[in-house]
């Protein structure tokens, strides 16, 4: 049992709360202004509580042979759940994290410190600006999990941003982003159209209820210059506690339904979640 007490602190993005998990000795839930951001088990960094994190981890698991080190860029840090996961499952990986909320970085470093020699370098910087300074062909995987409160910032949704992501990825590298939307999916369809303008291969992972428009929820967008292991991804996501479906090829084309790519000049944040979504409201 976790006998730690909650930690509440004002950070750049609002009020952060680190809540101890009463069922585990060193498990913590991070929220900012009531929106869940991360879950970390310091004793078991391979444990992933959130469904979207499990799906992003499947992408990482399939990016190379089991246990082989990767070069990974993470846009958005939170409590560094996925960087910790990669460090535990792929020792020797080189990871760079860009997180704009300096107050949040201080809180996480103080309360949930990284293990020594983790191979994780954390940078307090805006994700888009930091990405522009990253070397070309320097990452095997780029994970984007950036939310301003409960919304994906507009400047991380455009064709220009997608070109930066592809520049930083090595040939065969994989981009994966955590997004959120609901019917009629104007934002999500626009994101698929945007990344289709830059990457030849796309896939979308979400729960069937989300894809059918029955509720607002997370969806993982995957983009690459070569087809990812869709069969392996489908097997893994189908076996999750909350099974998801993998859409690709003509299914993605149909989902886009004529949506146009988004450019910097007309980019907007992802929609505000309905009250009660993700614990908000």
N, C-alpha and C positions, 0 to 999 in steps of 0.2 A: 504493500500500500504506500502511496505517495503522501508523505506527511509534510510536504513543502506548502508554503502559503502563496496565494496569488501575488503577482507583481503587476502593478498598474502604473503606466507612465505615459505622459504626453510625448509623442514623437512628431516628426514632420508631417505625417499623413493623418494625424488624429490621436485618439487615445488607444494605446496598445495595452492589451491584457495578456499576460502569460498565466494560464490556468493549469494547475497540476492535475494530472489524470489520477483519479482516486483508485483506479484499478491496477496501475503499474507504479513501480517505485520511482522511475525517472522519466515518465511520460509527460509531455507538455503540449497544450493547445495554445497557439498564438492567434489572437483576433485583433483587428484594428477597426475601431468604431463599430464593433459588433459583427463585422464580417470575418469569418474564419479565414486565416491566411496560411497557417502551417500547423502540422502536428509532428513532433519529434519525440522519439524514444531514445534517450542517450545510451541506454544499455543495448538497444537493438536497432541500429540505424537502418537496417534492411526492412523494418516494419513500416508499412505505409498505410496510414489510416484513411486518407481521402481517395475516392475512386479515381479522380482525374490524375492524382499522383501515381497511382498504380498503372494507369494507362501510359503515362509518360515513361515510367520505369520499364514497361514492356518494350517501348521503342529503344531505350538505352540497352536493354538486355539483348536485343536482336541486332544491334549495330555492329557487333564484332563477336568473335568466338568467346565463349564463356570465360570470364576472368581476365580477358586481355585488357590492358590499359587503354584508355581513350583520352583524347583531347576534347574537352567539353566546355562550351560557353553557355552560361546561364544568364539570361536577362530576367532580372527579378530575383531577389534572394529570400525574403521572408526569414524564416528560421533555418534556412539552408538544408531543407529536408532532402531534396534530390542530390545536391552535392555530397551530403553525408552518405547517401545510399550508394552512389558511384564509388566513393572512397572505400566503402566496406566491401562491395561486390567486385570491384576492379582495382585492386591495390596498384599503386604506381601511376594512376591516371593523373593528368594535369588538367586542373579545372580553374576557370576564371569566372567570377560572378560580378555582375554589375547591379547595384542596388542604390536607388537615388535617395532613400530615406536614411539619412545619417543617424538620426536618433534611434531608429529601429536597429541599425547595425550595432550601435553601442549597447543597446539593451540585450541583443542576442549574444554579442561577444562576452558580455558580463555574466549573463545568467545561463547561457547554453554554449559554452566555449567549444570550439572545434578541437578534436584530438591533435596531439603533436604530429607533425609530419603528415598532415592530411593531404597535402598536394592541392589545397583549395586556396586560391588567392581572391580576396574579396575587395572590390573597388567601390567606393562611394561616389557614384556618378549616374547621370541620366543614361538609360540603356541605349538609346539611339545615338547620342553623342559619343558615348564610349565605343560603341560598335564601329563607328566610322573611323576610329583610330586603330582598330585591330588589324593585324596583318592578314593579307589575303591567304587563302588555302591553309588556314591554321587550326581549324576545328573539324573533328569528325562528326560531332553532334552539336546543334544549337537548340537549346530549350528556352522558349519564351513563356514566362509565367508572370506577367507584369499587370498589376491591377492598381489603379489609383482609387483606393476604397474598394468598390465593387465593380469598377469599369476598366476595360482595357483602354489605355490612353490613345488618342487619335494618331499621334505621330508614330505609333507602332503598328499601323494598319495599312500602310500605303505601298504602292508599287516601288517607290524609291527606297523605302525601308526593306522590302523584300529583296531588292537588288543588293543592298548592303549585306543582308544575311547570306545570300548565295555567294557573294565575293569572299566572305570569311570562311565558308565551308570548303573543305577539300572536295575534289571529284568523288562522287559517290556518297558524300556526307548527307546527313539528314537534319532537316529543320522540323521541330515539333512545338506547337503552341497550344496553350490552354486558353480557350475562348469560352464565352457564355452568351447564349441567346435563346429565344423562343419564337414560336410561330408569329409572323410569317417569315422569319429568318432573314430579314433584310440585311442585317449586319453579317451573319455567317455566310450567306450566299455571296455577298460582296467580298468577303475575305477569301473565299475559294476562287472567285474570279480574279482577284488580285494576285494570288500566288500562282494561279494557272498561267498568268501572263509572264511569269519569271521562271518557274520550274516546270519541267515536262511531266513529272509524276506527282499525283496528289492522292491522299486518302483522308478519310474523316472517321473518327471513332467517337461514338456516343451511345447512350442507352436508347433502346428502341422507343421508349415513351417520349424522349426528347426529340428524336428524329421524326416521329409522327406528329409533333406539335402539341402533344398533350400537356407538356409542362416545360417551363424554363429550366435550363440546366447547362452543364459543362459539355463542351465538345473539343476533342483534340484534333487539330489540323496537322497533317504530316505532308511535307513537301521534300522532293529530292530530284536529282538529275538522273536517277536510276530507280527502278521499281523496288520498293522495300519488300521485306519478307511478309507479304500480306497474309499468307496461309498461317505462318507462325503467329502473327499478330492476332488473327481471328481466333486461333485456338486459345491463346492466352486470355484474351478479353472475354471470350465465352465462358471461361472457367472462373472468372472473378466472382466475388460475393454478390456484386451487382453487375450482371453480365452486360456487355456492350456489343455493338455491331460495328463491323468495319465496312465502310462504303468506299468504292474506288471505281475507276474507269467510267463507263457510261452512267453508272449510278450517280457519280459526282457531277457529271455533265448535266444530268436531269435535275439534280438538286439545285444547281446554279440558276437554271431557268432564265437565262438572258441577263443576269446581273452583270454589271460592268465593273472593271477594275477601279479601285480607289486610288487617287493620287493625293499628294500632300495638300494640294489646294482645296480639295473637297473632303478630306478625311474627317471623321467624327468618332468619338469614343463609342465603345459598345453600349448597348442599352442599359438603362437602370433596371436592376432585377425587381420583380414584383415584391411587395411586402411579404415577408416570411421566407423568401428564398435565401438559402445559405445562412439561415439564422438571422437575417436582416429584417427589421420592421417590428 
